[in-house]
């Protein structure tokens, strides 16, 4: 599920010769950042286009950011899993569920994922929805989730029950 309980987990790196020890960073990263980071550490170069003409890596090399304590939180992280898609941009997280439900959360608020702000910030929600649609069109297979199977329906009822009952 694309709630914070489903995608927000710690990533731990231990590279004493390359990274400062004992540092904690709270900005979001992706498992897609592992391959580009390790390729750079191994002395390789990050290609713009792969040998088979597919797109370059989706992730970034984290090593410079972890050494300089730069905050890459301005980048957007995208997710598509089963019948749901989401985008995390800064403090905002937008989730689209294949049956048409939409959620917008301010992850920096004390309410976190307990208040759906999609109706209070419709312009932002619509912009994030468009960005998710555009991103999903570039995937294989392309397209937004349709909810045909909606395997995670019970997860959303369980996890967001307090939000759904507010409507």
Residue pairs with C-beta under 8 A, 6 or more apart in sequence:
1 81
1 84
1 152
1 155
1 156
1 159
2 79
2 81
2 84
2 85
2 86
2 95
3 95
3 113
3 159
3 160
4 93
4 107
4 112
4 113
5 159
7 79
7 86
8 28
11 29
11 31
13 19
13 62
13 66
15 41
15 63
18 41
18 63
18 67
19 63
19 66
19 67
20 66
20 67
23 66
23 69
25 65
25 66
25 69
25 71
27 71
27 72
27 73
28 73
28 77
28 88
29 62
29 72
30 58
30 59
30 77
31 59
32 57
32 58
32 59
33 59
33 60
33 61
33 62
34 59
35 57
35 59
36 46
36 57
36 59
36 60
36 61
37 59
37 60
37 61
37 62
37 63
39 45
39 46
39 57
39 61
40 46
40 61
40 63
41 63
46 56
46 57
46 61
47 56
48 56
49 55
49 56
50 56
55 138
60 72
60 75
64 70
65 71
65 72
73 90
74 90
76 87
76 88
76 89
76 131
77 87
77 88
77 89
78 85
78 86
78 87
78 132
78 135
79 85
79 86
79 87
79 88
80 86
80 136
80 139
80 145
82 98
82 145
82 149
82 151
82 152
83 97
83 98
83 99
83 145
83 146
83 147
83 148
83 149
83 150
83 151
83 152
84 95
84 96
84 97
84 98
84 145
84 152
85 95
85 96
85 132
85 136
85 144
85 145
86 93
86 94
86 95
86 96
86 132
87 93
87 94
87 128
87 131
87 132
87 135
88 107
89 128
89 131
91 106
91 107
91 108
91 109
92 104
92 105
92 106
92 107
92 124
92 128
93 103
93 104
93 105
93 107
93 113
94 102
94 103
94 104
94 105
94 118
94 125
94 128
94 129
94 132
95 102
95 103
95 104
95 105
96 102
96 129
96 132
96 144
96 145
97 103
97 145
97 147
97 150
97 152
97 156
98 144
98 145
98 146
98 147
98 148
98 150
99 147
99 150
99 153
100 147
101 156
102 118
102 125
102 129
103 113
103 116
103 118
103 160
103 163
104 116
104 117
104 118
104 121
104 124
104 125
104 128
105 112
105 113
105 115
105 116
105 117
106 112
106 115
106 117
107 113
109 115
113 159
113 160
114 162
114 163
115 163
116 160
116 163
116 166
117 125
118 125
132 144
133 144
136 142
136 143
136 144
137 143
156 164
157 164
